[in-house]
Amino acid sequence: MHADFARQIAQGCVDVAISESRVVGYVVSYPEDSKFSLESVAVLPEYSGRGIGKRLIEHVENTAKNTGCETVELYTNEAMVENISMYPKMGYVEVSRRREDGFNRVFFRKQL
């Protein structure tokens, strides 16, 4: 992955989760037309299982609603089986699978 975090931060696309005065997770998202794209979400391994990732995704959904977007869209690598089973539990529907940039990706959408 070759994310330009400095650019994304400057554009206001990055939100962070803080616990005990340290950054423990982040999410990158931005509006695109009538949808909101959730590009990435990550939580430090020692903080996994505490619902931080879920709260970051809910933050994106609330931001999307507040900006008038109708859907949140995301994709994950096909190898990330935990993600593939988690997103439907959060209301996301698988809309396609395809190979992009050398990766097998699974695309999801949530109607807001």
C-alpha positions in Angstrom: 0.0 0.0 0.0 1.3 3.4 -0.9 -1.0 5.9 0.8 0.0 9.5 0.8 -1.1 10.2 4.4 0.3 13.7 4.5 -1.9 14.7 1.5 -4.9 12.8 3.0 -4.5 14.6 6.4 -4.1 18.0 4.7 -7.4 17.3 2.7 -9.2 16.4 5.9 -9.8 12.8 4.9 -8.3 11.2 8.0 -9.9 10.7 11.4 -8.3 9.1 14.4 -9.3 7.2 17.5 -7.4 8.1 20.6 -7.1 6.1 23.8 -4.9 6.8 26.8 -3.5 9.9 24.9 -2.3 7.9 21.9 -3.6 7.3 18.4 -4.9 3.7 18.4 -6.7 3.7 15.1 -7.6 5.7 12.0 -10.0 5.8 9.1 -9.5 7.4 5.7 -12.8 8.5 3.9 -14.1 11.2 1.6 -17.1 12.1 -0.4 -17.4 11.3 -4.1 -20.5 12.5 -5.9 -23.5 11.1 -3.9 -21.5 8.4 -2.1 -18.9 8.4 0.6 -15.8 6.2 0.0 -14.2 4.5 3.0 -10.7 3.9 1.8 -9.1 2.3 4.8 -9.6 1.6 8.5 -7.0 0.3 10.9 -6.6 -0.3 14.6 -3.4 -1.2 16.5 -3.4 -4.9 17.2 -3.3 -4.5 21.0 -6.5 -2.5 20.8 -8.4 -4.9 18.5 -11.6 -6.4 19.7 -12.6 -3.3 21.6 -15.0 -1.9 19.0 -12.7 0.9 17.9 -12.9 -0.1 14.2 -16.6 -0.3 14.3 -16.9 3.1 15.9 -14.6 4.6 13.3 -16.8 3.1 10.5 -19.9 4.5 12.3 -18.2 7.9 12.4 -17.8 7.7 8.6 -21.4 6.7 8.2 -22.6 9.7 10.3 -20.3 12.1 8.4 -21.6 10.8 5.1 -25.2 11.3 6.3 -24.4 14.8 7.5 -22.9 15.7 4.1 -26.0 14.4 2.2 -24.4 11.3 0.8 -26.7 8.3 0.2 -24.2 5.5 0.5 -20.9 4.4 1.9 -18.8 2.2 -0.3 -15.6 0.3 0.5 -13.6 -2.6 -0.6 -11.3 -5.2 1.0 -8.9 -7.7 -0.1 -10.5 -11.1 -0.8 -7.9 -12.6 1.6 -9.3 -10.6 4.5 -12.0 -13.1 5.4 -12.7 -11.5 8.8 -13.6 -8.2 7.0 -15.7 -10.0 4.5 -17.8 -11.6 7.3 -17.8 -8.4 9.4 -19.1 -5.8 6.9 -22.5 -7.6 6.3 -23.1 -7.6 10.0 -22.7 -3.8 9.9 -25.3 -3.5 7.1 -23.0 -3.6 4.1 -24.0 -5.6 1.0 -21.4 -7.2 -1.3 -21.9 -5.7 -4.7 -19.0 -7.1 -6.7 -15.7 -9.0 -6.8 -12.9 -8.1 -9.2 -9.2 -8.0 -9.7 -7.7 -4.5 -9.5 -4.1 -3.3 -9.2 -3.0 -7.0 -8.8 -5.4 -7.7 -5.9 -8.7 -9.7 -5.7 -11.0 -7.2 -4.1 -14.5 -7.5 -2.6 -16.7 -4.4 -2.9 -19.4 -3.4 -0.4 -22.0 -0.7 -0.2 -24.3 0.5 2.6 -27.4 2.5 1.9 -27.8 5.2 4.5 
